[in-house]
Amino acid sequence: MAAERASPCLRRGDGARGCCNLPLRPARTSVARSCRGPATAGNSGFAPGDATIAADVQRVTKAAVSFLGGLDTIVVSAGAGGRTPIFDTPVEEFQRIIDHSLLPPFLAMRFAAEHLLAGGKASVIVVSSMYGLVGQKERVGYCAGKAGVIGLSNRRRWISPRRACG
């Protein structure tokens, strides 16, 4: 099975670019060993973290804001899969898939919101799947997670000047 990961990439309006890759738990240890803190190369930056842990996402977002001088766009692509038919999927496996599909976009939006507001116009791009719309009987965990991502993303006005959602 391929390592699960989320990649919230952030770009500043003047063309400066940076990408913060937050590996999910299976790859976390090896990434932490290879990068002990924010590293930079030209207009790119890297800060290790786990996209399912709020403190990590908050820290990486703060590092990105510092490196880029603010945020006007975030892109989040995260998820986990597995064969999960409704009748014989352990609750823990279903929860793992939901956590790896839905927590990263929520946490990325949650901790980027104030920075996106500060920059004026903002874009939030969240990658989901067609299975969040149509479902598949052998993948109920994945489909449920991606349906949640679509629901979260469809709240286009979640970040408004009055901090209202809806």
N, C-alpha and C positions, 0 to 999 in steps of 0.2 A: 504494500500500500504506500502511495506517495505521502510525503510529509505534508501535513495540513498547515496552511499559513494564510495570513491576511496581509495585505499590502496597502495601507492608506498612504497614498502619494499626495504630496502637497506642493503647490506652486504659488509663487508670489506674482502679482500683476506686472512687475517690471521685467519679467523674463527669467528671474532667478528661479532655479528649480531645486527641489529636494525630494527625496523619497525615504519614508520611514517604513521599513519592513518589520512587521511584528510577527515572528513565527509563533504558531500555536504550540501547545505543550510538547508534542513529540520531538520537535527540533530545538526547543528552547535551550537546553544545556549546551549543545554544540555551538550554537550561535553566541551564547553568553561567553563561552571560552574564546571564541575567535574575535570578539569585539567587546572590550571592557568598558566602553562608554561611547558617547557620540564621536563619530569619525567623519572626516570630510575629505572630498576629492573634487576639486574644482567647484562646480555649482551643485554638487550632490552631497547629501548627508545621510548617515545611518545611525540609528539608535536602537539597540536591541530591546525587546520586550515581548510580552505575551498578550495578544489581542483579546484574550478573555479575562484579563485581570485589570480591574479599574485603575489601580495605582500605576501599572505599567503604561497603560494608554495615556493617562494623564501626564506622566513624566515624558513620554515620547512626544506628545503633542506640545508640551512646553518647550522641549528641545527644538522641535521643528519651528515653532514660533520665534524662538530666539535666533536660530540659524537663518531663517527666511525673512525675519523682520515683520511677520504677520502671516495671515492666511486669507486666501479668497476662494480656495477650492480644496475639497478633500474627495478622494476616491477610495472606496472600501470594497474589497473583494475577499470574502471569507466563506468558509464552509467546511463541513465534514460530511462524509457519506457512509454508507454501509447498507447491507441488505437488512431491511427492517420491516418484515411483514407484521401486520397488526397483532396476529395471534401468538407469535412466539418471540417477540422482541423484548429483551429485558428493559425494565424502566430506566436503568442506569445508561444503557446504550442510547435510548431515545433522548435522554437528558443531555448526554455528551454531544449528540448531533445538534440539538437545539442550541446549546450553549455556544458551539463553535460556528453556528450559522447566524444567530441573532444577536449575541452579545457584542461582537466586534463592531457592527455598524452602529448599534445603540451607543456604545462607549465612545466611538470616534466622533459621532455627532454631539454627544453630551459634552465632551471636553473641548471640542473645537468651536462650539456655538458662540461663546463670548468673543473669540478671536475673529470668527467669520463676521459677526455683527460689527465689530470695530472696523473692519475693512470696507464696510458699505455693502456693495453687491457681492453675493457669494453663490457658489455652486457646491452642491453635495451630490456626488455620483455614487450609487450603491449598486453593485453587480449582484443579480439574483439568478434565477433560472426559470425556464418555461415550466418546470415541474412545480414551481410555486403557484402556477395558475391551473394546470391540468391534472396534476397528481399522477402517481404510479403506485400500484398496489404493493410492490415489493420494496418501496422506498418511502414509507410513511413518515419517518423521521426527517429525512432530507426534504421531502415535499412540504411538511409542516414548517420546518425552519425557513425555507425559501418563501413560503406564503407569508410568514411573519415579517421577513425582510421587505417584501413588496408592500405589506400594510404599513410598516414603519416609514418606508420611503415615499409612499403616496401622500403622506401628510406634508404637502409642499410648503405649507406655511408654518411648519414647526418652528422656524426661526424667524420671528418677526420683531420689528423695533419695540413692540410692547411686550415681547416675550410670551405672547399668546401662542397657543397651539391649536390648530384646527382650521 
